[in-house]
Amino acid sequence: MHSVTNEELLGLVEETVIAYAREHAINSSMIKRIVDRMYNAFRGLGALQPLLDDPSITEIMVNNHEEIFIERDGQVTRTDVAFENRQKLEDTIQTIVSKVNRVVNESSPIADARLEDGSRVNVVLPPIALRGPAMTIRKFPQNPLTMKDLIKFGALDEEVADFLQHLVEAKYNIFIGGGTGSGKTTFLNVLSNFIPPDERLISIEDSAELQIRNIPNLISLETRNPNTEGKGEVSIKDLIKASLRMRPNRIIVGEVRGEEALDMLQAMNTGHDGSLSTGHANSIVDMLSRLETMVLSAAELPLEAIRQQISSAIDIMVHLSRFRDHSRRVVEISEVRGMENGKIITAPLYKFEEEGEDYRGRIIGKLQKTENGLVSTNKLKLAGKYDVLEQFSD
């Protein structure tokens, strides 16, 4: 079947089903369902394909072959979709991971992958998954969200968006933190749109998700898992080291989770201003603490030396949060102001202040400018943004 085009295959399937329908009195709606199911079995992802094709669905959670949940408009519900049996789900999983040269099996039961559209996939197999193969798909829109979209959704306002745009253009190193599902990758992608198009950019990710479209001089790198013999692994740490020999102006690390944090910080400290990255944390203070732990896992350095490395590398910390009304918002933007008495000093520039709820239960509030202004203004001056200094500096 792979020797024919998608259109030819669809035509063959339609002819076969229509011929069958003439003898079995099947109505037109049932014909369409059968055609779709057969075509998806050959070229799509079987039972999941209708969910993947639905643009209103943002996440698909397969708990086992009989139990599939979706997220739509922030609400998680169970679907009536199911795989015919466990083998069909396992076949679908192998189809997904093989397309991005990943391996998942009983001896290596956890894998991250992606679909052709960039959607992120996580797979966990037995014996780790006790109820059968599990898979989570974080869908990404065909058209990446823009800052205007985030403003419209209430994630931040125009003043804060302008501030962040100036910081990105002036090559401030920005680190984005937040919990699971808070929108870190989406926000990172939006900020990358502010990078001037004449710069050379290298993006580094576990599974390629970023949709950077305004940078012609772009190299996208993706990690590789070890093969069945335990060889051939290429980690984020390896890719950061390799990227430094590729003459980048900036480096984007999709997410730091471990010892690669040290290499990222060193890159920020060695002439790669304007770099961006994300990490999991519950607050800015927590994110800084986690970074310390990550660096400690890479090298036995004195804690004060690690904190010095962090404080000199990162200029701005942005924290995102997912609220009880399922909205995702920027809740704090802080400046890293160096060290004092052996501790990293940060100053909040903007903080979200909640004012209540409307009649639909949607949270009312906005980012409020604090009494702190931006202290580190050298990069704004070097970028010639003197008009911005009056508005945002201390």
NUVEX-410145 format. One record per residue (C-alpha): x, y, z. Coordinates in nm, 3 decimals. Example, Ala and Ser with C-alpha at 12.3 -4.5 7.8 and 13.67 -1.06 7.14 Angstrom:
% residues 2
[[1.230,-0.450,0.780]]
[[1.367,-0.106,0.714]]
***
This chain:
% residues 394
[[0.000,0.000,0.000]]
[[0.297,0.235,0.050]]
[[0.362,0.230,-0.327]]
[[0.049,0.436,-0.395]]
[[-0.019,0.798,-0.307]]
[[-0.258,0.900,-0.030]]
[[-0.514,1.008,-0.289]]
[[-0.491,0.677,-0.477]]
[[-0.522,0.480,-0.155]]
[[-0.827,0.680,-0.049]]
[[-0.985,0.614,-0.390]]
[[-0.924,0.240,-0.359]]
[[-1.071,0.231,-0.010]]
[[-1.379,0.428,-0.120]]
[[-1.438,0.198,-0.419]]
[[-1.411,-0.111,-0.199]]
[[-1.644,0.021,0.071]]
[[-1.904,0.148,-0.178]]
[[-1.908,-0.190,-0.353]]
[[-1.956,-0.357,-0.015]]
[[-2.230,-0.107,0.079]]
[[-2.436,-0.192,-0.232]]
[[-2.471,-0.549,-0.112]]
[[-2.525,-0.476,0.255]]
[[-2.749,-0.166,0.254]]
[[-2.513,0.063,0.447]]
[[-2.611,0.430,0.468]]
[[-2.384,0.718,0.362]]
[[-2.276,0.820,0.714]]
[[-2.169,0.463,0.791]]
[[-1.982,0.446,0.458]]
[[-1.782,0.755,0.554]]
[[-1.697,0.611,0.895]]
[[-1.577,0.285,0.742]]
[[-1.372,0.467,0.475]]
[[-1.209,0.689,0.735]]
[[-1.132,0.395,0.963]]
[[-0.981,0.184,0.686]]
[[-0.774,0.471,0.547]]
[[-0.648,0.565,0.893]]
[[-0.552,0.202,0.954]]
[[-0.321,0.219,0.650]]
[[-0.187,0.573,0.658]]
[[-0.305,0.738,0.978]]
[[-0.275,0.637,1.342]]
[[-0.581,0.416,1.361]]
[[-0.832,0.500,1.631]]
[[-0.638,0.814,1.730]]
[[-0.654,0.982,1.391]]
[[-0.997,1.150,1.436]]
[[-0.875,1.295,1.768]]
[[-0.554,1.418,1.604]]
[[-0.755,1.578,1.324]]
[[-0.979,1.768,1.569]]
[[-0.819,2.113,1.617]]
[[-1.013,2.176,1.939]]
[[-0.835,1.890,2.117]]
[[-0.507,1.994,2.280]]
[[-0.404,1.670,2.453]]
[[-0.473,1.300,2.406]]
[[-0.416,1.065,2.700]]
[[-0.419,0.691,2.623]]
[[-0.428,0.503,2.954]]
[[-0.460,0.165,2.779]]
[[-0.616,0.036,2.457]]
[[-0.969,0.074,2.596]]
[[-0.938,0.401,2.787]]
[[-0.864,0.730,2.608]]
[[-0.908,1.079,2.755]]
[[-0.878,1.417,2.582]]
[[-0.832,1.777,2.688]]
[[-1.048,2.038,2.516]]
[[-1.073,2.401,2.635]]
[[-0.889,2.304,2.951]]
[[-1.140,2.031,3.040]]
[[-1.039,1.664,3.053]]
[[-1.305,1.413,2.946]]
[[-1.315,1.046,2.852]]
[[-1.391,0.960,2.491]]
[[-1.580,0.665,2.344]]
[[-1.279,0.599,2.119]]
[[-1.088,0.275,2.179]]
[[-0.840,0.050,2.002]]
[[-0.967,-0.288,1.890]]
[[-0.714,-0.462,2.109]]
[[-0.382,-0.411,2.285]]
[[-0.183,-0.518,1.979]]
[[-0.336,-0.238,1.768]]
[[-0.222,0.019,2.027]]
[[0.126,-0.135,2.039]]
[[0.147,-0.123,1.657]]
[[0.046,0.244,1.659]]
[[0.312,0.322,1.921]]
[[0.582,0.148,1.716]]
[[0.472,0.339,1.405]]
[[0.513,0.670,1.589]]
[[0.851,0.605,1.750]]
[[1.007,0.441,1.444]]
[[0.942,0.751,1.233]]
[[1.176,0.954,1.455]]
[[1.434,0.677,1.499]]
[[1.338,0.603,1.859]]
[[1.317,0.260,2.019]]
[[1.069,0.148,2.283]]
[[1.032,-0.209,2.408]]
[[1.023,-0.411,2.731]]
[[1.392,-0.354,2.799]]
[[1.361,0.019,2.723]]
[[0.996,0.091,2.812]]
[[0.996,0.473,2.818]]
[[1.036,0.694,2.510]]
[[0.976,1.050,2.396]]
[[0.889,1.108,2.032]]
[[0.698,1.348,1.810]]
[[0.450,1.340,1.528]]
[[0.511,1.492,1.186]]
[[0.328,1.811,1.289]]
[[0.557,1.856,1.590]]
[[0.314,1.725,1.852]]
[[0.496,1.577,2.153]]
[[0.452,1.208,2.236]]
[[0.544,1.021,2.554]]
[[0.518,0.642,2.565]]
[[0.537,0.405,2.863]]
[[0.516,0.029,2.808]]
[[0.471,-0.270,3.040]]
[[0.614,-0.384,3.273]]
[[0.646,-0.020,3.385]]
[[0.285,0.058,3.281]]
[[0.081,-0.191,3.482]]
[[-0.246,-0.163,3.285]]
[[-0.101,-0.188,2.938]]
[[0.078,0.051,2.699]]
[[0.017,0.418,2.783]]
[[0.074,0.718,2.560]]
[[0.029,1.094,2.601]]
[[0.020,1.327,2.301]]
[[0.056,1.703,2.353]]
[[-0.082,1.850,2.031]]
[[0.054,2.167,1.879]]
[[-0.145,2.399,1.655]]
[[-0.061,2.405,1.284]]
[[-0.013,2.779,1.313]]
[[0.208,2.867,1.611]]
[[0.059,3.107,1.864]]
[[0.184,3.466,1.851]]
[[0.221,3.725,2.123]]
[[-0.107,3.879,2.002]]
[[-0.277,3.545,2.069]]
[[-0.136,3.530,2.422]]
[[-0.255,3.885,2.489]]
[[-0.600,3.793,2.359]]
[[-0.609,3.487,2.588]]
[[-0.513,3.703,2.886]]
[[-0.173,3.543,2.948]]
[[-0.020,3.891,2.969]]
[[-0.091,4.245,2.849]]
[[0.062,4.465,2.579]]
[[0.289,4.657,2.816]]
[[0.454,4.337,2.942]]
[[0.471,4.196,2.589]]
[[0.653,4.510,2.469]]
[[0.891,4.486,2.765]]
[[0.977,4.124,2.686]]
[[1.020,4.203,2.317]]
[[1.275,4.473,2.398]]
[[1.462,4.235,2.630]]
[[1.481,3.960,2.365]]
[[1.595,4.205,2.096]]
[[1.859,4.345,2.332]]
[[1.996,3.994,2.401]]
[[1.898,3.944,2.764]]
[[1.931,3.581,2.873]]
[[1.582,3.470,2.973]]
[[1.481,3.157,3.164]]
[[1.116,3.045,3.166]]
[[0.985,2.833,3.453]]
[[0.650,2.679,3.531]]
[[0.462,2.362,3.616]]
[[0.348,2.087,3.382]]
[[0.107,2.220,3.119]]
[[0.167,2.585,3.209]]
[[0.266,2.674,2.851]]
[[0.646,2.701,2.880]]
[[0.725,2.567,2.533]]
[[0.454,2.780,2.373]]
[[0.587,3.089,2.548]]
[[0.944,3.006,2.448]]
[[0.830,2.976,2.088]]
[[0.653,3.313,2.106]]
[[0.960,3.487,2.250]]
[[1.178,3.336,1.976]]
[[0.974,3.532,1.722]]
[[1.134,3.849,1.858]]
[[1.487,3.736,1.770]]
[[1.620,3.950,1.481]]
[[1.615,3.748,1.155]]
[[1.979,3.829,1.072]]
[[2.114,3.622,1.365]]
[[2.227,3.260,1.365]]
[[2.018,3.049,1.602]]
[[2.060,2.691,1.722]]
[[1.771,2.517,1.898]]
[[1.830,2.207,2.112]]
[[1.547,1.979,2.228]]
[[1.473,1.629,2.350]]
[[1.194,1.603,2.094]]
[[1.174,1.883,1.840]]
[[0.866,2.093,1.921]]
[[0.962,2.454,1.856]]
[[0.816,2.610,1.544]]
[[1.063,2.890,1.470]]
[[0.978,3.036,1.132]]
[[1.128,3.385,1.117]]
[[1.497,3.291,1.145]]
[[1.654,3.190,0.810]]
[[1.989,3.096,0.970]]
[[1.853,2.823,1.197]]
[[1.981,2.479,1.295]]
[[1.747,2.253,1.494]]
[[1.909,1.972,1.692]]
[[1.736,1.678,1.861]]
[[1.869,1.424,2.110]]
[[1.904,1.055,2.027]]
[[1.840,0.763,2.259]]
[[2.092,0.477,2.288]]
[[2.044,0.180,2.056]]
[[1.960,-0.172,2.169]]
[[2.327,-0.223,2.261]]
[[2.325,0.088,2.481]]
[[2.539,0.286,2.238]]
[[2.492,0.590,2.019]]
[[2.316,0.816,2.270]]
[[2.336,1.190,2.199]]
[[2.222,1.397,2.498]]
[[2.127,1.762,2.537]]
[[2.463,1.808,2.708]]
[[2.637,1.672,2.396]]
[[2.433,1.895,2.167]]
[[2.507,2.211,2.369]]
[[2.879,2.137,2.348]]
[[2.851,2.073,1.974]]
[[2.650,2.390,1.919]]
[[2.927,2.608,2.063]]
[[3.144,2.505,1.767]]
[[2.875,2.606,1.517]]
[[2.912,2.983,1.558]]
[[2.567,3.060,1.702]]
[[2.460,3.408,1.804]]
[[2.204,3.254,2.038]]
[[2.115,2.911,2.170]]
[[1.767,2.792,2.266]]
[[1.750,2.486,2.494]]
[[1.393,2.358,2.495]]
[[1.410,2.233,2.851]]
[[1.686,2.161,3.103]]
[[1.635,1.872,3.343]]
[[1.978,1.767,3.460]]
[[2.352,1.810,3.425]]
[[2.316,1.992,3.091]]
[[2.219,2.299,3.298]]
[[2.588,2.364,3.363]]
[[2.671,2.365,2.991]]
[[2.376,2.593,2.919]]
[[2.488,2.841,3.185]]
[[2.844,2.834,3.056]]
[[2.717,2.904,2.705]]
[[2.523,3.205,2.834]]
[[2.838,3.323,3.011]]
[[3.067,3.289,2.708]]
[[2.931,3.529,2.452]]
[[2.597,3.375,2.360]]
[[2.377,3.651,2.496]]
[[2.009,3.638,2.417]]
[[1.981,3.266,2.486]]
[[1.652,3.118,2.608]]
[[1.553,2.805,2.798]]
[[1.283,2.653,3.019]]
[[1.254,2.431,3.325]]
[[0.996,2.275,3.558]]
[[0.937,2.453,3.888]]
[[0.662,2.592,4.110]]
[[0.811,2.942,4.151]]
[[1.110,3.151,4.052]]
[[1.282,3.074,4.383]]
[[1.215,2.704,4.329]]
[[1.351,2.726,3.973]]
[[1.677,2.878,4.092]]
[[1.707,2.607,4.356]]
[[1.645,2.337,4.096]]
[[1.911,2.486,3.871]]
[[2.158,2.465,4.158]]
[[2.074,2.097,4.202]]
[[2.109,2.032,3.829]]
[[2.454,2.192,3.819]]
[[2.560,1.997,4.129]]
[[2.472,1.675,3.944]]
[[2.722,1.773,3.674]]
[[3.016,1.889,3.883]]
[[3.124,1.897,4.246]]
[[3.148,2.273,4.276]]
[[3.107,2.491,4.584]]
[[2.747,2.611,4.615]]
[[2.860,2.973,4.608]]
[[3.042,2.914,4.278]]
[[2.729,2.757,4.130]]
[[2.516,3.049,4.242]]
[[2.770,3.289,4.094]]
[[2.746,3.102,3.764]]
[[2.366,3.120,3.763]]
[[2.344,3.485,3.865]]
[[2.594,3.598,3.602]]
[[2.437,3.388,3.323]]
[[2.063,3.458,3.362]]
[[1.929,3.811,3.337]]
[[1.551,3.759,3.357]]
[[1.331,3.487,3.509]]
[[0.975,3.444,3.382]]
[[0.728,3.221,3.567]]
[[0.409,3.077,3.417]]
[[0.121,2.912,3.595]]
[[-0.196,2.725,3.511]]
[[-0.489,2.855,3.715]]
[[-0.796,2.677,3.852]]
[[-1.003,2.811,3.559]]
[[-0.756,2.629,3.329]]
[[-0.608,2.954,3.196]]
[[-0.231,2.981,3.151]]
[[-0.073,3.311,3.251]]
[[0.254,3.483,3.323]]
[[0.252,3.532,3.699]]
[[0.592,3.687,3.762]]
[[0.886,3.847,3.581]]
[[1.196,3.902,3.793]]
[[1.543,4.040,3.731]]
[[1.843,3.845,3.858]]
[[2.059,4.103,4.035]]
[[2.370,3.907,4.124]]
[[2.486,3.777,4.461]]
[[2.463,3.904,4.814]]
[[2.579,3.718,5.127]]
[[2.623,3.402,4.920]]
[[2.267,3.405,4.785]]
[[2.119,3.489,4.445]]
[[1.926,3.815,4.458]]
[[1.615,3.860,4.245]]
[[1.378,4.155,4.220]]
[[1.022,4.115,4.086]]
[[0.947,4.360,3.805]]
[[0.592,4.237,3.740]]
[[0.366,4.022,3.959]]
[[0.019,3.886,3.888]]
[[-0.248,4.017,4.124]]
[[-0.577,3.828,4.136]]
[[-0.889,4.039,4.179]]
[[-1.160,3.773,4.186]]
[[-1.372,3.575,3.941]]
[[-1.635,3.667,3.683]]
[[-1.974,3.497,3.650]]
[[-1.818,3.214,3.444]]
[[-1.558,3.140,3.709]]
[[-1.280,3.292,3.503]]
[[-1.011,3.456,3.713]]
[[-0.987,3.835,3.694]]
[[-0.646,3.991,3.742]]
[[-0.337,4.116,3.565]]
[[0.037,4.158,3.590]]
[[0.110,4.469,3.792]]
[[0.435,4.660,3.765]]
[[0.619,4.661,4.098]]
[[0.816,4.947,4.247]]
[[1.130,4.782,4.110]]
[[1.269,4.895,3.778]]
[[1.524,4.721,3.560]]
[[1.872,4.775,3.707]]
[[2.086,4.598,3.447]]
[[2.040,4.829,3.149]]
[[2.372,4.787,2.965]]
[[2.227,4.554,2.703]]
[[1.942,4.796,2.630]]
[[2.199,5.073,2.584]]
[[2.415,4.857,2.356]]
[[2.103,4.784,2.147]]
[[2.034,5.158,2.120]]
[[1.704,5.131,2.309]]
[[1.742,5.455,2.501]]
[[1.368,5.531,2.479]]
[[1.296,5.207,2.663]]
[[1.528,5.295,2.950]]
[[1.302,5.571,3.080]]
[[0.998,5.346,3.081]]
[[1.141,5.032,3.243]]
[[1.464,5.121,3.426]]
[[1.496,5.189,3.796]]
***
